[in-house]
Amino acid sequence: MNRITPKIALVTGASSGIGQATAERLANAGYKVFGTSRRGAQSGKQAFEMLALDVTSDASVEAAVGELIRREGRIDLLVNNAGFGVAPAGAEESSMEQARAIFETNFFGLIRMTRAVVPHMRRQGNGRIINIGSVLGFLPMPYGALYAATKHAVAGYSESLDHELRTRGIRVSVVEPAYTKTPFDANFMEPDATLEEYREARAGVTKRVNEVMATAEQPGVVAETVLKAASAAAPATQIRGRQPCEAPAVSAAVCACSPGGCRASKRFAARCDCGAAARPHRAGFLRAAGLPVRRTSGPREKMKALVFKRYGKPDQIALAEIPRPTPKPNEIMVQVHAAGLNPIDNMIPKGTFKPILKFQLPATLGSDLAGIVVEVGSRVTRFKPGDAVFASIFDLGTGALAEFAIVPEDAAALKPANLDFVQAASIPMVGLTSWQALRERIRLKPGQKVFIPAGAGGIGTFAIQLAKYLGAKVGTTTSTGNIDLVRSLGADEVVDYKTQQFEAVLRDYDAVLGTLRGDAVETSLRILKRGSRIASLVGPPDAAFARARGMNFVMVFLFGWLSRKIIRQAGKIGAEYSFVFVHPDGSQLAGIGELLKSERIRPVIDKVFPFAQAKEALAYLEKGRSKGKVVVQMR
């Protein structure tokens, strides 16, 4: 008869609580379990063997893992559980030494263990790592910031590591239980220097924790979850216990429903089965600490917005009723009077920028707006209700094609008094893009020659004017019917693209603003002199752009590969290529506003659509025939 070889599991912090319960549950399920503690073997009969291990010591970790491998030849499961907490304390009551100490065990100890076992799992071609996190890894805890910070770190590390290691046959999960009955609080680190200022707050939070812990769940609940994660064919990366919530401790600490409101349930839930999505119950702890509580319950007012529900299909774009947003402390809420459209507004719902721009679907479309401030956050100092403003909220995860929009204070500027809302709404993206490309990237100087193709478009009509203000000579392309328009904006050399090729007409240019897709950027190299600059708004994106956005090495490599040809070709003539991706900037927009007030630059509007026809406005823009900007008017 063939004998089944048991899987080998290593559980840190197994002398008590969740660690001990997990080690016992795994042993009962057929694993050969090695638990660890600083003291090592303990008296009494146990279902698993204990090893001496200090997760804060590189040598101790290496010795313990080395001993296990020497004896068993493999390791199939690592459960990182070792950790401790800090008694309720204000931020200034805990020293840097205490902060380092709790991170050394709760986070860096977990990293040491992971680094020690991954080489063995990689050689095996499989393995599981389960990290014990906490509900405080995704919820805040006043007067418990150090512990919560370590658990937030564990969550981020675990999720990232799973994506990294799954290609090696290794899966990583983080289990985030709510309050659990363990001797955990007996090992609390007391604050170094208690201050009378925080005495009542500490006492209030301690009392609240004790109330919650009195009815908390047993560690066996977490142990069962660990076993299921270890046994699952496709384990979840983040496990927050989405069972119904009966336990009063969990209801009070995690869910918004009252302890008696959720029925017939099981354990450490972060979601109530009574139909209410999990809403972190911070109020009890905030009140206990004497801190203000912002009301989050109750119905929210609705507003109309143009949203897209899914990527890729035009029929997923529609006007809808959505909750009216609420400004954060550094934000203002604007009643939108007009919203300017840009070509990227059609590209986003198609998924063209999905790897770069992140939206929570359904998402509101639009980036440029002008309107009246109706509410300000507690930290806002530059604006007040009643101010007329304009702004770009591009790349901020929110949209402008709505009755109300949230705008960070540093993204907005006062609307020039000589512009109406439609005119002001036409400016932000084209203005900021031109400013950032011509002034910051190209560093255009008086007397230089810059080529700005598609001079009659939204970007072109603004960029030509800004370049002329900067003292440059401008070449552009347009159709026969728009020649007079671009000349009136200041273009010096105009090529009718229907009858001529610009590369056959223009010569010795110092810079190119790439505004057209296809091979137009490459073709423009033929008109440049040595030492010139190319700032492309249409791509290809380069590695510098990926690094600036904090993308992973795969995206850095991919964008570097995509841009290699144009960079190489530019290098042959001593030219410099870069990809420009506009970012909101209220101070730059205020500078643009001064140019608009002095009429050095004027808005160019092609067509205005009512809000009810916002979808038709996008379709009109997509045809590519507009002269200047297309704007949607709400009021």
JOZI-V253556 format. One line per field, one symbol per residue. psi: psi as a letter, one per 20 degrees, with the letter a starting at -180 (. if undefined). burial: b if it has 9 or more other ideal C-beta (glycine too) atoms within 8 Angstrom, else e. Layout:
psi: ???
burial: ???
This chain:
psi: pppppqqpqpoqljircggghgggggghiiqoporqrhibpqqqpqjrqpqppoijpggggggghggghhhhirphppoohprrrpqpqrhiiprhggghghhhghghghgggghhhghghghhjrrppopocqhjijqqopkkhgghghhggggggggghghgihijjpqpqppnrbpqorjgihjppqqgnpphhjghggggggggghgghhkrrqhhgghhgggghhiqhnqqhpojmkrrohphggghhgqiqqhihpqmrpamqjpqjjipqpopmigghgghjkqqpppirqqqqrrqqoqphqqiphiipqpqprqprpqrhkrqppophqpqqqhhhhhgiijhkhigppqoqqqprqhprqappiqqrhjpiiqqpipprqqpkpkjjrqimrhqqppqhjiqqppphjqrhgghiiggghghggghggggghlpqpiqpppnrliiaggghghgggghhijrppqrqrrgijghghhhijpgpppoihiqphiigqqlqiqpooiprbjhgghihijqrqjrqpopijrqqrhhgghhjkrrhghggghhghjhghggghhhjkqpqqppoqqqohhhhhghhhhghikhqqqopgqpqqhikhhhgghghhhkjqnbqpqpph.
burial: eeeeeebbbbbbbbbebbbbbbbbbbbeeebbbbbbbeebebeeebebebbbbebbeeebbbbbbebbbeebeebbbbbbbbbbbbbbbbeebbeeebbebbbbbbbbbbbbbbebbbebbbebeebbbbbbbbbbbbbebbbbbbbbbbbbbbbebbbebbeebbeebbbbbbbbbbbbebebbeebbebeebbeebbebbebbbbbbeebbeebbebebbbbbbbebbeeeebebbbbbebbbbbebbbbbbbebeeebbeebebbbbbbbbebebbebbebbbbbbeeeeeeeeeeeeebbbbbbeebeeeebbebbebebbebeebbbbbbbbbbbbbebbbbbbeeebeeeeeeeeebbbbbbbbbbbeebbeebeebeeebbbbbbbbbeebbbbbbbbbbbbbbbbbbbeebebbbbbbbbbbbbbbbbbbbebbebeeebbbbbbbbbbbbbbbbbbbbbbbebbbbbbbbeebbebbbebbbebbbbbeeeebbebbeebbbbbbbbeeebbbbbbebbeeebbbbbbeebbbbebbbeeeeeeebbbbbbebbeebbebbeebebebbbbbbebbbebbbbbbbbbbeeebebbbebebebebbbebbebbeeeebbbbbbbbbe
